[in-house]
Amino acid sequence: MEAYKTAAKLEQQGELRLSDLPFQAGDEVEVILLRREPDQTIENPYPLRGLPIRYEDPTEPVAEGDWEIHQ
C-alpha cells in the first residue's frame, strides 16, 4: 500500500478538496481523516539560558571512589 500525506482545510458545508495527488484517474484510494491538533509553541525552549553557573569544588576529583585502583 502506497501512502501519501497532505494537509487541507475544510471548506463550506464540510467540503474537502484535494488536488495534485500522486495517483492516476481510476485508482482506488482509502481515505482516513484526522483532526490536526494546533501546534503548541513552547514559551521558552531554553529555560536555563542566562542563569548563573556555580561550580562547587571545581578542582576536586569526581567519583573517585568508583575507580577500582582506589579500592
C-alpha positions in Angstrom: 0.0 0.0 0.0 1.4 3.4 -1.0 0.8 6.2 1.5 0.6 9.9 0.8 0.2 12.5 3.5 -1.1 16.0 3.0 -3.0 18.7 4.9 -6.1 20.6 3.9 -8.7 22.9 5.5 -12.4 22.1 5.2 -14.4 24.5 3.0 -18.0 25.5 3.4 -20.5 22.8 4.4 -17.8 20.3 5.3 -16.5 20.0 1.8 -12.9 18.9 1.3 -11.0 19.5 -1.9 -7.7 17.8 -2.6 -5.5 18.5 -5.7 -2.2 17.4 -7.1 -2.4 13.9 -5.7 0.2 11.4 -6.9 -2.4 8.9 -8.1 -3.9 8.2 -11.5 -7.5 8.6 -12.6 -9.4 5.4 -11.8 -7.1 4.4 -8.9 -9.0 3.3 -5.7 -7.8 5.1 -2.6 -8.6 4.7 1.1 -9.4 8.0 2.9 -8.8 8.5 6.6 -9.4 11.9 8.1 -7.8 13.0 11.4 -8.3 16.4 13.0 -5.0 18.1 13.3 -4.2 19.5 16.7 -2.9 23.0 16.8 0.8 23.4 17.2 1.7 24.1 20.8 4.6 26.5 20.9 7.0 26.3 23.8 7.2 29.7 25.5 10.9 29.3 26.3 12.7 26.3 24.8 15.9 27.1 26.8 14.7 27.9 30.4 18.2 27.7 31.9 19.8 30.1 29.4 21.2 33.2 31.1 21.1 31.7 34.6 24.3 31.9 36.6 26.6 28.9 36.7 28.1 27.9 40.0 30.8 25.2 40.4 31.3 23.6 43.8 34.8 22.4 44.3 35.7 22.5 40.6 39.2 21.1 41.1 38.1 18.1 43.3 38.0 14.6 41.6 34.6 13.3 40.6 33.5 9.8 41.6 37.0 9.0 42.9 35.6 6.1 45.0 34.2 4.4 41.8 37.7 3.6 40.4 38.9 0.1 41.1 42.5 1.2 41.7 41.4 3.3 44.7 39.7 0.4 46.4 
